[in-house]
Amino acid sequence: MTDQQPLLIVDDDATFARVLARAMSSRGFEVLTAANADEARALARRHHPRYCVLDLKLGDENGLRLIPELRSLVPDMRVLLLTGYASIATAVEAIKRGAHDYLAKPVDADAVLRALLEGDAPTGDDELADAPEAPLALRRLEWEHIQRVLTECDGNISETARRLGMHRRTLQRKLSKHPVRERPEQE
């Protein structure tokens, strides 16, 4: 990058934010960090950052809700949503709310850089054409469905359990597990 573009990193994990800020700074960004939604809004108003790396979970706050607010403050901001619990439902919701991309943690600075700059340069690649055609495993589909319903219920566990027709404790147990991993393709 030739001229420094402001990058807003919004993450309540101070260590992660500091490490990512240092890495992105060395890649040519002028980095601003915020630990919560209020700080993020204030920095967006003041600095009009071109890029934003936003964590899904910000303490008690939800990064998904912050996306449209940031985009209304800085309409041309490219938002990259990060989460430790990736799901197709959350990714779709993030894109609907105005995020440009979505990555699962752990993530390295080069992946963040690629995701942020991907839309700035025209490419002929269509990544959807490379999507696997194998069906998802049943447990993965269940996990995706739970995440979608949880997002629709704004994170309300009781309402999600009611809509899914399962006991609240059963839902909490399923949510406490890490996402079901896809099996690597066998060639």
C-alpha positions as CSV (number, residue, x, y, z in Angstrom):
1,M,0.0,0.0,0.0
2,T,1.4,3.4,-0.9
3,D,-0.6,5.9,1.2
4,Q,-1.8,4.9,4.6
5,Q,-5.5,4.1,4.8
6,P,-7.3,4.3,8.2
7,L,-8.2,0.8,9.5
8,L,-10.5,0.5,12.4
9,I,-10.1,-2.7,14.5
10,V,-13.0,-3.4,16.8
11,D,-12.4,-6.3,19.2
12,D,-12.8,-6.6,23.0
13,D,-9.8,-9.0,23.2
14,A,-7.0,-6.4,23.8
15,T,-4.2,-8.9,23.1
16,F,-5.7,-9.9,19.7
17,A,-6.4,-6.3,18.8
18,R,-2.9,-5.2,19.7
19,V,-1.2,-8.0,17.7
20,L,-3.4,-7.5,14.7
21,A,-3.0,-3.7,14.9
22,R,0.8,-4.1,14.9
23,A,0.7,-6.5,11.9
24,M,-1.6,-4.3,9.9
25,S,0.4,-1.2,10.7
26,S,3.5,-2.9,9.2
27,R,1.4,-3.6,6.1
28,G,0.8,0.1,5.6
29,F,-2.4,0.9,7.5
30,E,-3.0,3.7,9.9
31,V,-4.6,1.6,12.7
32,L,-7.3,2.7,15.1
33,T,-8.6,0.3,17.8
34,A,-11.8,0.2,19.7
35,A,-12.8,-2.3,22.4
36,N,-16.6,-1.7,22.2
37,A,-19.4,-0.3,20.0
38,D,-19.4,3.2,21.5
39,E,-15.6,3.6,20.9
40,A,-16.0,2.2,17.3
41,R,-18.8,4.7,16.5
42,A,-16.8,7.6,17.9
43,L,-13.7,6.7,15.9
44,A,-15.7,6.1,12.8
45,R,-17.2,9.6,13.1
46,R,-13.9,11.2,13.8
47,H,-11.6,9.4,11.3
48,H,-13.9,8.0,8.5
49,P,-11.8,4.8,8.2
50,R,-11.9,3.1,4.8
51,Y,-11.6,-0.4,6.4
52,C,-12.9,-2.1,9.5
53,V,-12.1,-5.4,11.1
54,L,-15.0,-6.2,13.4
55,D,-15.4,-9.0,15.9
56,L,-18.8,-10.7,16.1
57,K,-18.8,-10.9,19.9
58,L,-18.0,-7.6,21.7
59,G,-18.6,-8.5,25.3
60,D,-22.3,-8.2,25.7
61,E,-22.7,-6.5,22.4
62,N,-23.1,-8.1,18.9
63,G,-20.9,-7.0,16.0
64,L,-23.6,-7.8,13.5
65,R,-25.7,-5.0,14.9
66,L,-22.8,-2.6,14.6
67,I,-22.3,-3.2,10.9
68,P,-25.2,-1.0,9.5
69,E,-24.4,1.7,12.0
70,L,-20.7,1.9,10.9
71,R,-21.7,1.8,7.3
72,S,-24.2,4.6,7.8
73,L,-21.4,6.7,9.4
74,V,-18.9,5.8,6.6
75,P,-20.8,4.5,3.6
76,D,-17.8,3.4,1.6
77,M,-16.2,1.5,4.6
78,R,-15.2,-2.1,3.8
79,V,-16.2,-4.2,6.8
80,L,-14.6,-7.6,7.6
81,L,-16.4,-9.6,10.3
82,L,-14.3,-12.0,12.4
83,T,-15.7,-14.7,14.7
84,G,-14.4,-17.7,16.7
85,Y,-17.6,-19.6,15.9
86,A,-18.1,-19.5,12.1
87,S,-21.3,-20.5,10.5
88,I,-22.9,-20.1,7.2
89,A,-26.0,-18.5,8.8
90,T,-23.8,-15.9,10.5
91,A,-21.9,-15.2,7.4
92,V,-25.1,-14.7,5.4
93,E,-26.4,-12.4,8.1
94,A,-23.2,-10.4,8.1
95,I,-23.3,-9.9,4.4
96,K,-27.0,-8.9,4.5
97,R,-26.1,-6.2,7.1
98,G,-23.4,-4.8,5.0
99,A,-20.2,-6.7,5.7
100,H,-18.0,-7.3,2.7
101,D,-16.4,-10.4,4.0
102,Y,-16.3,-12.8,6.9
103,L,-13.4,-14.8,8.4
104,A,-13.2,-17.4,11.2
105,K,-10.7,-17.0,13.9
106,P,-7.9,-17.8,14.3
107,V,-6.8,-15.7,11.3
108,D,-3.5,-14.3,10.2
109,A,-2.8,-10.7,9.1
110,D,-2.3,-11.8,5.5
111,A,-5.8,-13.3,5.3
112,V,-7.2,-10.1,6.8
113,L,-5.3,-8.0,4.3
114,R,-6.5,-10.1,1.3
115,A,-10.1,-9.9,2.6
116,L,-10.0,-6.1,3.1
117,L,-8.3,-5.4,-0.3
118,E,-10.1,-8.0,-2.4
119,G,-12.9,-5.7,-3.5
120,D,-10.5,-2.8,-4.3
121,A,-8.9,-4.5,-7.3
122,P,-11.0,-6.0,-10.1
123,T,-10.4,-9.7,-10.5
124,G,-11.8,-12.3,-12.9
125,D,-11.9,-15.0,-10.3
126,D,-15.3,-16.2,-9.2
127,E,-14.8,-18.0,-5.9
128,L,-18.4,-19.3,-5.9
129,A,-17.4,-21.4,-8.9
130,D,-14.8,-23.2,-6.7
131,A,-17.3,-24.0,-3.9
132,P,-17.5,-27.7,-3.1
133,E,-20.5,-29.5,-4.3
134,A,-20.5,-32.3,-1.6
135,P,-23.4,-32.1,0.8
136,L,-22.7,-30.9,4.3
137,A,-22.7,-33.5,7.1
138,L,-25.9,-33.8,9.1
139,R,-24.3,-32.5,12.3
140,R,-22.9,-29.5,10.5
141,L,-26.4,-28.7,8.9
142,E,-27.9,-28.9,12.4
143,W,-25.3,-26.6,13.8
144,E,-25.8,-24.1,10.9
145,H,-29.6,-24.2,11.5
146,I,-29.2,-23.5,15.2
147,Q,-26.9,-20.6,14.4
148,R,-29.4,-19.2,11.9
149,V,-32.3,-19.4,14.4
150,L,-30.1,-18.0,17.2
151,T,-29.3,-15.0,15.0
152,E,-33.0,-14.5,14.1
153,C,-33.7,-14.5,17.9
154,D,-31.0,-11.9,18.5
155,G,-29.0,-14.3,20.7
156,N,-32.0,-15.1,23.0
157,I,-31.3,-18.8,24.1
158,S,-34.8,-19.4,25.5
159,E,-36.6,-18.1,22.4
160,T,-34.2,-20.1,20.2
161,A,-34.8,-23.3,22.2
162,R,-38.6,-22.7,21.9
163,R,-38.5,-22.2,18.2
164,L,-36.3,-25.3,17.7
165,G,-38.5,-27.4,20.0
166,M,-35.7,-28.4,22.3
167,H,-34.9,-28.0,26.0
168,R,-32.9,-24.8,26.8
169,R,-30.1,-26.9,28.5
170,T,-29.9,-29.1,25.4
171,L,-29.4,-26.0,23.2
172,Q,-26.8,-24.6,25.6
173,R,-24.9,-27.9,25.4
174,K,-25.0,-27.9,21.6
175,L,-23.8,-24.2,21.5
176,S,-21.0,-24.8,23.9
177,K,-19.4,-27.3,21.5
178,H,-17.2,-26.0,18.7
179,P,-18.6,-25.9,15.2
180,V,-18.7,-29.3,13.5
181,R,-15.7,-29.4,11.1
182,E,-16.0,-30.4,7.5
183,R,-14.1,-33.5,6.6
184,P,-11.2,-32.7,4.2
185,E,-11.9,-33.8,0.6
186,Q,-10.5,-37.2,-0.2
187,E,-9.0,-37.5,-3.6
